[in-house]
Structures are given as structure tokens and as C-alpha cells.
Amino acid sequence: MKRKSALICCGVVAAVILVLAVVFVALYFTVFRPRSPKVAATVLATEIKAINVLPPVLNITVRVDVTVHNPNYAAFRYGDVVTAVRYHGDGVGQAVVPAGEIGARATETIGATVEVDTVRVAATPYFLPEAILGVLPFQTTTEVAGKAVVLGTFKIRASSEVACDVAVYWTKGNATSDCTSTVHVGGR
């Protein structure tokens, strides 16, 4: 009799463990499944404070906003966000936004303002011909990398790089931009 009741008890415990395992697996693949964050960048403003062709003087500020949507049921912690501005491949400005956290199922905008190094831009052989034409081409890149930890166990690492081509029309006092973003999930 004791063997039979012990066997029934073990069977009930095994059935409960199996049901809990199935429930946890189902919850993991439906509700708690780690998802990659959605990242979009916008060149919000390009402020031209002063520009002159002869002698070469340039004072430009570029503001880039990166919007990150965290679809997970856990916070997304990201490292330093680095925004770099290049002029024909040469680095002419950089801004770093300190690391932070985006809450569960939340959206946050991370903004960076980059002062363009006017001396480096004016020193290139491209500056004078492009300034005479009235358009200066810049490239910006912004990198966001971090991870979300769901239920303290399941981790997803994600990084995103947003690259923008920015054309500054200094004669008109405005700029246009075209951005593309690349998201890497699991690596880096």
C-alpha cells in the first residue's frame, strides 16, 4: 500500500512538473520571448551659425535623435551612444550620450548634438569647391548597443547602427538627410 501511494505521489509530482515546464515554455515563446529593439534615427536639425568661403569659416551643429522602442517585458540597458560626423571620410565631430535604460515596453528618444570641427572641414581640399557650389555633404553614424534580460535568465543582445547622409545647403540655410539603420541581434 505504501509503495502504491508513493508511486501515485511521484506520478502527480512528475505531472505537475511537466505541466509547469509546458507552461513556462509556452510563456517564453509567446509573452516573454526576447525581441530586438526597434531603432530609428532622424537628423533633427542642422544649425548653420556662420559660414564664409574666403577666408574659410564654418560653424555648424548637427542634432541627431535616435528613437528606441523596447518591445520586451524587461528593461533594455544600453551602453554609451556614440554619434560621429564625417566629412569625406574624415571625422569632424563626435558626441557621446552616457549609458542608460529603457523601461519595459517603452519608447525613448536619445538625442545627441555634435559640434562640427570647422578647422578640419575647411582644411580639406573638398571644402572650397563644395562651398562655392553651395552644398556640403556630411555623414553621421550613431551606434546603440545593449541587452534585455527577461525573467533574469533569458538575454537578448542587440546593437544598431544608423547612418545618415546629410547635405548642408549653406546658401539656403537648411539641410536634408537620408538615413538607414541596421540592427544586429545576438552578437557583437
VEXDREN-470534 format. One record per atom (N, C-alpha, C): residue number from 1; atom name; x, y, z. Coordinates in steps of 0.1 Angstrom, whole numbers, plus 2048, in hexadecimal, padded with zeros to 3 digits. Layout:
BEGIN
> NUM  CA  X  Y  Z
...
END
This chain:
BEGIN
> 1  N  808  7F4  800
> 1  CA  800  800  800
> 1  C  809  80D  800
> 2  N  814  80C  808
> 2  CA  81C  818  808
> 2  C  823  81A  7FB
> 3  N  827  80F  7F4
> 3  CA  82D  811  7E7
> 3  C  823  817  7DD
> 4  N  817  812  7DE
> 4  CA  80D  817  7D4
> 4  C  80B  826  7D6
> 5  N  80A  82B  7E3
> 5  CA  807  839  7E5
> 5  C  814  841  7E2
> 6  N  820  83C  7E4
> 6  CA  82C  843  7E1
> 6  C  82D  844  7D1
> 7  N  829  83A  7CA
> 7  CA  82A  83A  7BC
> 7  C  820  844  7B6
> 8  N  814  845  7BC
> 8  CA  80A  84F  7B8
> 8  C  80F  85D  7BB
> 9  N  815  85F  7C7
> 9  CA  81A  86C  7CA
> 9  C  825  870  7C0
> 10  N  82E  867  7BD
> 10  CA  839  86A  7B3
> 10  C  833  86D  7A5
> 11  N  829  866  7A2
> 11  CA  822  869  795
> 11  C  81B  876  795
> 12  N  815  87A  7A0
> 12  CA  80F  887  7A0
> 12  C  819  892  7A0
> 13  N  824  891  7A7
> 13  CA  82F  89A  7A7
> 13  C  835  89C  799
> 14  N  837  890  792
> 14  CA  83D  890  785
> 14  C  833  897  77B
> 15  N  826  895  77D
> 15  CA  81C  89B  774
> 15  C  81C  8AA  776
> 16  N  81D  8AF  783
> 16  CA  81D  8BD  786
> 16  C  829  8C4  780
> 17  N  835  8BD  782
> 17  CA  841  8C2  77C
> 17  C  840  8C3  76D
> 18  N  83A  8B9  767
> 18  CA  839  8B9  758
> 18  C  82F  8C5  754
> 19  N  824  8C6  75B
> 19  CA  81B  8D1  757
> 19  C  821  8DF  759
> 20  N  829  8E1  764
> 20  CA  830  8ED  767
> 20  C  83A  8F0  75C
> 21  N  841  8E6  758
> 21  CA  84B  8E7  74D
> 21  C  845  8EB  740
> 22  N  839  8E5  73D
> 22  CA  832  8E9  730
> 22  C  82D  8F7  731
> 23  N  828  8FB  73D
> 23  CA  823  909  73F
> 23  C  82F  913  73D
> 24  N  83A  910  744
> 24  CA  846  919  742
> 24  C  84B  91A  734
> 25  N  84B  90F  72D
> 25  CA  850  90F  71F
> 25  C  846  917  717
> 26  N  839  915  719
> 26  CA  82F  91D  711
> 26  C  830  92B  714
> 27  N  831  92F  721
> 27  CA  833  93D  725
> 27  C  83F  943  71E
> 28  N  84A  93C  71E
> 28  CA  857  941  719
> 28  C  855  944  70A
> 29  N  84F  93B  702
> 29  CA  84D  93D  6F4
> 29  C  842  946  6F0
> 30  N  839  94A  6F9
> 30  CA  82F  953  6F6
> 30  C  831  961  6FD
> 31  N  830  961  70A
> 31  CA  830  96E  711
> 31  C  83F  973  714
> 32  N  847  96A  719
> 32  CA  854  96F  71E
> 32  C  85F  96D  714
> 33  N  85C  969  708
> 33  CA  867  967  6FE
> 33  C  86E  974  6FC
> 34  N  87C  974  6FD
> 34  CA  883  980  6FB
> 34  C  882  984  6EC
> 35  N  87F  991  6EA
> 35  CA  87E  997  6DD
> 35  C  888  9A2  6DB
> 36  N  88C  9A4  6CF
> 36  CA  896  9AE  6CD
> 36  C  890  9BC  6CD
> 37  N  897  9C6  6D2
> 37  CA  891  9D3  6D3
> 37  C  890  9D9  6C5
> 38  N  887  9E2  6C3
> 38  CA  885  9E9  6B6
> 38  C  88C  9F7  6B8
> 39  N  895  9FA  6AE
> 39  CA  89D  A06  6AF
> 39  C  89B  A0E  6A2
> 40  N  899  A1B  6A4
> 40  CA  898  A24  699
> 40  C  89F  A31  69C
> 41  N  8A6  A37  692
> 41  CA  8AD  A43  695
> 41  C  8A8  A4E  68B
> 42  N  8A9  A5A  690
> 42  CA  8A4  A66  689
> 42  C  8AF  A71  68B
> 43  N  8B3  A77  680
> 43  CA  8BB  A83  681
> 43  C  8B1  A8E  684
> 44  N  8B0  A92  690
> 44  CA  8A5  A9B  694
> 44  C  8A8  AA9  68F
> 45  N  8B4  AAE  690
> 45  CA  8B7  ABB  68C
> 45  C  8C6  ABD  689
> 46  N  8C9  AC5  67F
> 46  CA  8D6  AC9  67C
> 46  C  8D7  AD8  67D
> 47  N  8DE  ADD  687
> 47  CA  8DE  AEB  689
> 47  C  8EB  AF1  683
> 48  N  8E9  AFB  67A
> 48  CA  8F5  B01  674
> 48  C  8F6  B0F  67B
> 49  N  900  B11  683
> 49  CA  902  B1D  68A
> 49  C  90A  B27  682
> 50  N  914  B23  67B
> 50  CA  91C  B2C  673
> 50  C  923  B24  669
> 51  N  924  B29  65D
> 51  CA  92B  B23  652
> 51  C  931  B2D  649
> 52  N  93D  B2B  644
> 52  CA  943  B35  63B
> 52  C  94D  B2D  633
> 53  N  94E  B30  626
> 53  CA  956  B28  61D
> 53  C  965  B2E  61E
> 54  N  966  B3B  61D
> 54  CA  974  B41  61E
> 54  C  973  B4C  628
> 55  N  97B  B4B  633
> 55  CA  982  B40  637
> 55  C  979  B35  63C
> 56  N  97D  B28  63C
> 56  CA  975  B1D  640
> 56  C  970  B1D  64E
> 57  N  964  B20  651
> 57  CA  95E  B20  65E
> 57  C  951  B17  65E
> 58  N  950  B0E  667
> 58  CA  944  B05  668
> 58  C  940  B03  676
> 59  N  934  B04  679
> 59  CA  92F  B01  687
> 59  C  921  AFA  685
> 60  N  922  AEC  686
> 60  CA  916  AE4  684
> 60  C  914  ADB  690
> 61  N  907  AD9  694
> 61  CA  903  AD0  69F
> 61  C  8F9  AC6  699
> 62  N  8FB  AB9  69B
> 62  CA  8F2  AAF  696
> 62  C  8EB  AA8  6A2
> 63  N  8DE  AA8  6A2
> 63  CA  8D6  AA1  6AD
> 63  C  8D0  A94  6A7
> 64  N  8D3  A89  6AD
> 64  CA  8CE  A7C  6A9
> 64  C  8C6  A76  6B5
> 65  N  8BA  A72  6B2
> 65  CA  8B1  A6C  6BC
> 65  C  8B0  A5D  6B8
> 66  N  8B3  A54  6C1
> 66  CA  8B1  A46  6BF
> 66  C  8A5  A41  6C8
> 67  N  89B  A3C  6C2
> 67  CA  88F  A37  6C9
> 67  C  890  A28  6CA
> 68  N  890  A23  6D7
> 68  CA  891  A14  6D9
> 68  C  884  A10  6E0
> 69  N  87D  A06  6D9
> 69  CA  871  A00  6DF
> 69  C  875  9F2  6E4
> 70  N  873  9F0  6F1
> 70  CA  876  9E3  6F8
> 70  C  869  9DB  6F9
> 71  N  867  9D0  6F1
> 71  CA  85A  9C9  6F1
> 71  C  85A  9BE  6FC
> 72  N  865  9BC  703
> 72  CA  867  9B2  70D
> 72  C  85F  9B5  71A
> 73  N  85D  9AA  722
> 73  CA  857  9AB  72F
> 73  C  862  9AD  73A
> 74  N  86E  9B2  736
> 74  CA  879  9B5  73E
> 74  C  880  9C1  739
> 75  N  887  9C8  742
> 75  CA  88E  9D4  73E
> 75  C  899  9D1  734
> 76  N  89C  9DA  72C
> 76  CA  8A7  9D9  722
> 76  C  8B2  9E3  727
> 77  N  8BD  9DD  72B
> 77  CA  8C9  9E5  72F
> 77  C  8D2  9E7  724
> 78  N  8D6  9F4  721
> 78  CA  8DF  9F6  716
> 78  C  8EB  9FD  71B
> 79  N  8F6  9FC  713
> 79  CA  903  A02  717
> 79  C  903  A10  711
> 80  N  90F  A16  712
> 80  CA  911  A24  70C
> 80  C  90C  A24  6FE
> 81  N  905  A2F  6FA
> 81  CA  900  A31  6ED
> 81  C  90A  A3B  6E6
> 82  N  911  A36  6DC
> 82  CA  91B  A3E  6D5
> 82  C  915  A43  6C8
> 83  N  915  A50  6C6
> 83  CA  911  A56  6B9
> 83  C  91E  A5D  6B3
> 84  N  921  A59  6A7
> 84  CA  92D  A5F  6A0
> 84  C  928  A66  693
> 85  N  92F  A71  690
> 85  CA  92D  A78  684
> 85  C  939  A78  67B
> 86  N  938  A74  66F
> 86  CA  943  A73  666
> 86  C  941  A7C  659
> 87  N  94C  A81  654
> 87  CA  94C  A89  648
> 87  C  956  A83  63F
> 88  N  951  A7C  634
> 88  CA  959  A75  62B
> 88  C  962  A6A  632
> 89  N  95C  A64  63C
> 89  CA  963  A59  643
> 89  C  96B  A5D  64F
> 90  N  96E  A6A  650
> 90  CA  976  A6F  65B
> 90  C  96C  A73  667
> 91  N  970  A6E  673
> 91  CA  968  A72  67F
> 91  C  969  A80  682
> 92  N  95E  A87  682
> 92  CA  95E  A96  685
> 92  C  955  A99  691
> 93  N  950  A8F  698
> 93  CA  948  A92  6A4
> 93  C  943  A85  6AA
> 94  N  941  A85  6B7
> 94  CA  93C  A79  6BF
> 94  C  936  A7E  6CB
> 95  N  92B  A77  6CF
> 95  CA  924  A79  6DB
> 95  C  921  A6B  6E2
> 96  N  922  A6B  6EF
> 96  CA  91F  A5E  6F6
> 96  C  914  A61  700
> 97  N  90A  A59  700
> 97  CA  8FF  A5A  709
> 97  C  901  A4E  713
> 98  N  901  A51  720
> 98  CA  904  A46  72A
> 98  C  8FA  A3B  72A
> 99  N  8FF  A2F  72E
> 99  CA  8F6  A23  72F
> 99  C  8EA  A26  737
> 100  N  8DF  A1E  734
> 100  CA  8D3  A1F  73B
> 100  C  8CA  A13  739
> 101  N  8BD  A15  73C
> 101  CA  8B4  A09  73C
> 101  C  8A7  A0E  737
> 102  N  8A0  A05  72F
> 102  CA  893  A08  729
> 102  C  88A  9FE  730
> 103  N  87F  A02  736
> 103  CA  876  9F9  73D
> 103  C  86F  9EF  734
> 104  N  869  9E6  73B
> 104  CA  862  9DB  734
> 104  C  857  9E1  72B
> 105  N  856  9DD  71F
> 105  CA  84C  9E1  715
> 105  C  84B  9F0  714
> 106  N  856  9F7  714
> 106  CA  856  A05  714
> 106  C  85E  A0A  708
> 107  N  85C  A17  705
> 107  CA  864  A1D  6FA
> 107  C  86B  A29  700
> 108  N  877  A2B  6FC
> 108  CA  87F  A36  701
> 108  C  887  A3C  6F5
> 109  N  889  A49  6F5
> 109  CA  891  A50  6EB
> 109  C  89E  A55  6F2
> 110  N  8A9  A51  6EB
> 110  CA  8B6  A54  6F0
> 110  C  8BB  A5F  6E6
> 111  N  8BE  A6A  6EB
> 111  CA  8C3  A75  6E2
> 111  C  8D1  A78  6E4
> 112  N  8D8  A7C  6D9
> 112  CA  8E6  A80  6DA
> 112  C  8E8  A8C  6D1
> 113  N  8EF  A96  6D6
> 113  CA  8F3  AA2  6CF
> 113  C  902  AA1  6CC
> 114  N  905  AA3  6BF
> 114  CA  913  AA2  6BC
> 114  C  918  AAF  6B6
> 115  N  922  AB5  6BC
> 115  CA  929  AC1  6B6
> 115  C  933  ABC  6AC
> 116  N  931  AC1  6A0
> 116  CA  93A  ABE  695
> 116  C  947  AC5  697
> 117  N  953  ABE  695
> 117  CA  960  AC4  696
> 117  C  963  ACC  68A
> 118  N  961  AD9  68A
> 118  CA  961  AE1  67E
> 118  C  96F  AE2  678
> 119  N  979  AE1  680
> 119  CA  987  AE2  67B
> 119  C  98A  AD6  672
> 120  N  986  ACA  677
> 120  CA  988  ABE  66F
> 120  C  980  ABE  662
> 121  N  974  AC3  662
> 121  CA  96C  AC3  656
> 121  C  972  ACD  64C
> 122  N  976  AD9  650
> 122  CA  97B  AE3  648
> 122  C  989  AE0  642
> 123  N  990  AD7  649
> 123  CA  99E  AD3  645
> 123  C  99E  AC8  63A
> 124  N  992  AC2  637
> 124  CA  992  AB8  62D
> 124  C  992  ABE  61F
> 125  N  997  AB7  615
> 125  CA  996  ABD  607
> 125  C  988  ABD  601
> 126  N  97F  AB7  608
> 126  CA  971  AB6  603
> 126  C  969  AC3  607
> 127  N  96D  ACA  611
> 127  CA  965  AD4  617
> 127  C  962  AE0  60D
> 128  N  96C  AE5  608
> 128  CA  96B  AF1  5FF
> 128  C  962  AEE  5F3
> 129  N  964  AE4  5EB
> 129  CA  95B  AE1  5E0
> 129  C  94D  ADF  5E4
> 130  N  94B  AD7  5EF
> 130  CA  93D  AD4  5F3
> 130  C  936  AE0  5F9
> 131  N  93E  AE9  600
> 131  CA  938  AF5  606
> 131  C  934  AFE  5FB
> 132  N  93C  AFF  5F0
> 132  CA  938  B07  5E5
> 132  C  92B  B02  5DE
> 133  N  92A  AF5  5DD
> 133  CA  91D  AEF  5D8
> 133  C  911  AF1  5E1
> 134  N  914  AF3  5EE
> 134  CA  909  AF5  5F7
> 134  C  905  AE9  5FF
> 135  N  90B  ADE  5FE
> 135  CA  907  AD2  605
> 135  C  913  ACB  60B
> 136  N  912  AC7  618
> 136  CA  91D  AC0  61F
> 136  C  917  AB2  623
> 137  N  91D  AA7  61F
> 137  CA  918  A9A  622
> 137  C  91F  A95  62F
> 138  N  917  A91  639
> 138  CA  91B  A8B  645
> 138  C  915  A7D  647
> 139  N  91C  A75  64E
> 139  CA  916  A68  652
> 139  C  916  A67  661
> 140  N  90B  A62  667
> 140  CA  90A  A60  675
> 140  C  908  A51  678
> 141  N  90E  A4C  682
> 141  CA  90B  A3E  687
> 141  C  908  A3F  696
> 142  N  8FE  A37  69A
> 142  CA  8FB  A36  6A8
> 142  C  8FA  A27  6AB
> 143  N  900  A23  6B6
> 143  CA  900  A15  6BA
> 143  C  8FA  A14  6C8
> 144  N  8F0  A0A  6C9
> 144  CA  8EA  A07  6D6
> 144  C  8EC  9F8  6D8
> 145  N  8F1  9F4  6E3
> 145  CA  8F2  9E5  6E6
> 145  C  8EE  9E3  6F5
> 146  N  8E7  9D8  6F7
> 146  CA  8E3  9D4  704
> 146  C  8DD  9C7  705
> 147  N  8D6  9C4  710
> 147  CA  8D0  9B7  712
> 147  C  8C3  9B8  71B
> 148  N  8BA  9AF  719
> 148  CA  8AE  9AE  721
> 148  C  8AF  9A0  728
> 149  N  8AC  99F  734
> 149  CA  8AC  993  73C
> 149  C  89D  990  740
> 150  N  897  985  73B
> 150  CA  88A  982  73E
> 150  C  88A  977  749
> 151  N  882  979  754
> 151  CA  881  970  75F
> 151  C  88E  96D  765
> 152  N  898  976  764
> 152  CA  8A5  974  76A
> 152  C  8AD  969  764
> 153  N  8A8  962  759
> 153  CA  8AF  957  753
> 153  C  8B2  959  744
> 154  N  8A7  95C  73D
> 154  CA  8A8  95D  72F
> 154  C  8AD  96B  72A
> 155  N  8B8  96B  723
> 155  CA  8BF  977  71F
> 155  C  8BE  979  710
> 156  N  8BC  985  70C
> 156  CA  8BE  988  6FD
> 156  C  8C7  994  6FC
> 157  N  8D1  993  6F4
> 157  CA  8DA  99E  6F1
> 157  C  8D6  9A3  6E4
> 158  N  8D6  9B0  6E3
> 158  CA  8D3  9B7  6D6
> 158  C  8DC  9C3  6D5
> 159  N  8E0  9C6  6C8
> 159  CA  8E7  9D2  6C5
> 159  C  8E1  9D8  6B8
> 160  N  8E2  9E5  6B7
> 160  CA  8DC  9EB  6AB
> 160  C  8E6  9F6  6A7
> 161  N  8E7  9F8  69A
> 161  CA  8EF  A03  695
> 161  C  8E6  A0A  68B
> 162  N  8E5  A17  68D
> 162  CA  8DD  A1F  684
> 162  C  8E7  A29  67C
> 163  N  8E7  A28  66F
> 163  CA  8EF  A30  667
> 163  C  8E7  A3A  65F
> 164  N  8EB  A46  65F
> 164  CA  8E3  A51  658
> 164  C  8ED  A59  64F
> 165  N  8E8  A5B  643
> 165  CA  8EF  A64  63A
> 165  C  8E8  A72  63B
> 166  N  8EF  A7C  63F
> 166  CA  8EA  A89  641
> 166  C  8F0  A93  637
> 167  N  8E7  A9A  630
> 167  CA  8EB  AA4  626
> 167  C  8E8  AB2  62C
> 168  N  8F2  ABA  62F
> 168  CA  8F0  AC7  635
> 168  C  8F1  AD1  62A
> 169  N  8E5  AD8  627
> 169  CA  8E4  AE2  61D
> 169  C  8E6  AEF  625
> 170  N  8F3  AF4  625
> 170  CA  8F6  AFF  62D
> 170  C  8F0  B0C  627
> 171  N  8EE  B0D  61A
> 171  CA  8E9  B19  614
> 171  C  8DA  B1B  618
> 172  N  8D3  B10  61A
> 172  CA  8C5  B10  61D
> 172  C  8C3  B10  62C
> 173  N  8CD  B0B  634
> 173  CA  8CC  B0A  642
> 173  C  8C5  AFE  647
> 174  N  8C4  AF4  63F
> 174  CA  8BD  AE8  643
> 174  C  8C5  ADB  640
> 175  N  8C0  AD0  643
> 175  CA  8C7  AC3  640
> 175  C  8BC  AB8  63E
> 176  N  8C0  AAE  636
> 176  CA  8B8  AA2  634
> 176  C  8C0  A96  639
> 177  N  8B9  A8B  63C
> 177  CA  8BF  A7F  641
> 177  C  8B8  A73  63C
> 178  N  8C0  A68  63A
> 178  CA  8BB  A5B  636
> 178  C  8C1  A51  63F
> 179  N  8B9  A4A  648
> 179  CA  8BF  A41  652
> 179  C  8BB  A32  64F
> 180  N  8C4  A29  652
> 180  CA  8C1  A1B  652
> 180  C  8C6  A15  65F
> 181  N  8BF  A0B  664
> 181  CA  8C3  A05  671
> 181  C  8C5  9F6  66F
> 182  N  8CF  9F1  676
> 182  CA  8D2  9E2  676
> 182  C  8D1  9DD  685
> 183  N  8CA  9D2  687
> 183  CA  8C9  9CD  694
> 183  C  8CF  9BF  694
> 184  N  8D8  9BD  69E
> 184  CA  8DE  9B0  6A0
> 184  C  8D9  9AA  6AD
> 185  N  8D3  99E  6AC
> 185  CA  8CE  998  6B8
> 185  C  8D6  98C  6BC
> 186  N  8DA  98B  6C9
> 186  CA  8E1  97F  6CE
> 186  C  8F0  981  6CE
> 187  N  8F6  989  6C6
> 187  CA  905  989  6C6
> 187  C  90A  997  6CA
> 188  N  917  998  6C7
> 188  CA  91F  9A4  6CA
> 188  C  921  9A7  6D8
END
